[in-house]
Every structure is written in C-alpha cells, then in structure tokens.
Amino acid sequence: MKKIFSFLQKIYRAETSPRKWSIFTVSVAGAIVGGAALLIFIVDPHYRYREPFFYDTVYYEVYATAPHILKNQEYDLLMLGTSMTRNFFLEDINSAFKCNSVKLAASGGTTTDLCKFFDVARKSKGDKLKRVVWSLDIYPLNKKGDHYSDFSFMYRDDHKEDYRYLFSRQSFSSIFYLIKRKTRPKRHRRHQSDRNRMFATEYAGKPYGFAPVIADAIHNERIHHTQTPYDAKMHKKNFYEHLLPVFDRNPDIHFTVYLPPYHIYTYCQSEKFGEADGLIRQRTEVMLELLKRKNVELHDFQAAAEYVENHDFFSDVQHFSNVAARKLLGDLVSGRRKLVTAADVMRNEQELRELIAGSMPEYTRNINKHKGR
C-alpha cells in the first residue's frame, strides 16, 4: 500500500516517467475490466454457464434467460405468449393438460421473439416436445423487429461472442439488481424466484377491479396510447412469413392456439382511436387461416363477455389475473370457445363488434366521470 501511495505521489509531482505512467494506467484499467468480467462470469446473472449457486434462480429478463430455461429444464409442453401469459401458474397448466410445462411470458414480445423461443425449444427437446400452447395476440403481429437479438449470442451453443456478455452493461445492471433484490427484498418481487409463477407479475396485494382498470384507461386516453397501431403490411409479413411456417413445419406437434381476453375497454379505446376495425379484420384473417391447419386447435376468448366485461379479472385494460387464467385453462381443456368452422369465426367477429358497440356508452361515461379524480 505504501509503494502504491509513493508511486501516486510521484505521479502528482510529475516525477514518474511517461513510460511508467502508461504502464500503470494500462494495468489499472486492465485490472478493473478483467475484474468486472470475472465478476460477471462468477455471478452469471443470466445463467449462461450454470445455475445460480449462491442465490435463487430468478425468473426475470426473459429474453436473456430463455435459452437456459428452454435448453436445460424438463418439460413436454411449452406455453408461449406476450405479457398476456404472465399470470398462468405452472401447477395449473400441468393439472389442466396433465403435463410437465414451461412458460415464457415475453412482455412486449414480437412475433419473431416467440418464434425464436419455439425454435430453441424444438431444437433442444426434439420429439419430447409434444404440445405448445400459444397465446396469440394480434398486437405483436403489427410490430416489427425483435428483442431477443440483443442477446442473440446466448441462443447459440458456441461461445465465440461471450465477450458481449462479459462486458455488457445489461449484465452489470442485472448483477446489481440481484444484489439489491437479495439484500433488500420487496414483497412484490418475491414471486420472481418462484418457478411455479415464472415471469408472473401477480403478487400479494396486487390491485384488480374497476379502479385500476379505469385509471389505466384514463391514462391511455390522456397520452393517446394504443397497445399497438394497426399495420397491415407488417401484419402480413409477421403472420405469413414467420408465424404460419412454425405450424406448417411441425405437423407432429399439437398447437393449442387461443386469442387471450382483453378487457373490453381495450377495444373501446381502439374504436375511439379509429383502429378497432382493422384489428378485428386481422383477427378474422388469422383465425380463418389457422383453421386450415390440422395440428392447430383454435380458441377465441376476446368475444367472451364473461371474461372481457368482468372488471375483477383485470389489473389494467389488458392483463388478467391468475383467477381468470385458471378459468381459461379449464375452458381450453373442455373445448369451450373452440372454433371449428369459418362460420364460428364470423360469428365471433360479429359478437365482438356488438360487445364493443354496447360498451362504448359506458366506457365514455366512466372516462368522463373519473378522469378528473
């Protein structure tokens, strides 16, 4: 320590030669960078090399941790979806389908994200993967790009690009998050280490009901926020070039595809913003095309009044609770809301349009009544 202090004093007094100063600077920088990389390797926040050994496995950052889960956990059923799948619990999925499941809830996910997850699972599990339950939002079909590519090297088995992991700001951020979570645990984050709830947002005391729903609706109105704008060109690209090939190339896998229920206020907002008609037509196009696939079992819950008009099922205008998720699983297994013919699809379209038209007066009234509060 004295030698270092003496050396620093010489630097301060300009008594150290440029060569020694350069060597010192490079050595210190190298030690800091190397130490940081070693820390990431040891902690391994996204489970690139191993399971955690001094803290719990935390189900967060789905795009980074998905490769490890899909490759190393045991399952024969994969549930895929956006944030609309967050509050399904594995014990409920396993009980409903008599299986061993894994669930990936990709909040904000795009079609290409979900297709990539499926590709990794299919490659890793092969014939062991018997069934896929796919929560099919219309909104991701209108989105371009992906999120998984930020971690694309983690989806490959080679380690040539691991420098991107060892020197990543995201990796450092995750380390600090894990440390903070361990040293100062918060009640609403405890569920993150529960495998049964993987990637869930439901926690003790989370509010559901009219109050959070109308608050979210008012906020969306204030900032003119729509879930995802209608984009016909992007929809066709995502649906015909990315999604449909998944079903066509895997005839041996049974796909249970369902359109998840949004609170009816979601479509009321889309109606007010002039986008509902386009989204509904997309729904119909998607369902008619999926009916042609023999390995696809199709269900639609977006026109089911007992879901979409039940305030108590929702924490905002989109996301439903585990109570609703458990009911939905029962309906999937029993075949309720299953679509078999084109007539079923057209009937559901008309049903949804009528639900929106019937709810618009109440929606407008509630927005005006509560927006000043």
HELIX and SHEET records of a PDB file:
HELIX    1   1 LYS A    2  TYR A   12  1                                  11    
HELIX    2   2 PRO A   18  VAL A   43  1                                  26    
HELIX    3   3 VAL A   62  ASN A   72  1                                  11    
HELIX    4   4 SER A   83  THR A   85  5                                   3    
HELIX    5   5 LEU A   90  PHE A   97  1                                   8    
HELIX    6   6 THR A  111  LYS A  125  1                                  15    
HELIX    7   7 GLY A  126  LYS A  128  5                                   3    
HELIX    8   8 TYR A  139  ASN A  142  5                                   4    
HELIX    9   9 TYR A  148  TYR A  155  5                                   8    
HELIX   10  10 TYR A  163  LEU A  166  1                                   4    
HELIX   11  11 ARG A  169  THR A  183  1                                  15    
HELIX   12  12 ARG A  187  SER A  193  5                                   7    
HELIX   13  13 ARG A  195  ARG A  197  5                                   3    
HELIX   14  14 PHE A  210  ARG A  222  1                                  13    
HELIX   15  15 ALA A  232  LYS A  237  1                                   6    
HELIX   16  16 ASN A  238  LEU A  243  3                                   6    
HELIX   17  17 LEU A  244  ASP A  248  1                                   5    
HELIX   18  18 ILE A  264  LYS A  272  1                                   9    
HELIX   19  19 ALA A  276  LEU A  290  1                                  15    
HELIX   20  20 ALA A  305  VAL A  308  1                                   4    
HELIX   21  21 HIS A  311  PHE A  313  5                                   3    
HELIX   22  22 ASN A  322  SER A  334  1                                  13    
HELIX   23  23 ALA A  342  HIS A  370  1                                  29    
SHEET    1   A 6 SER A 101  ALA A 105  0                                        
SHEET    2   A 6 LEU A  77  GLY A  81  1                                        
SHEET    3   A 6 ARG A 131  SER A 135  1                                        
SHEET    4   A 6 HIS A 254  LEU A 259  1                                        
SHEET    5   A 6 VAL A 296  ASP A 300  1                                        
SHEET    6   A 6 LYS A 338  LEU A 339 -1                                        
END                                                                             
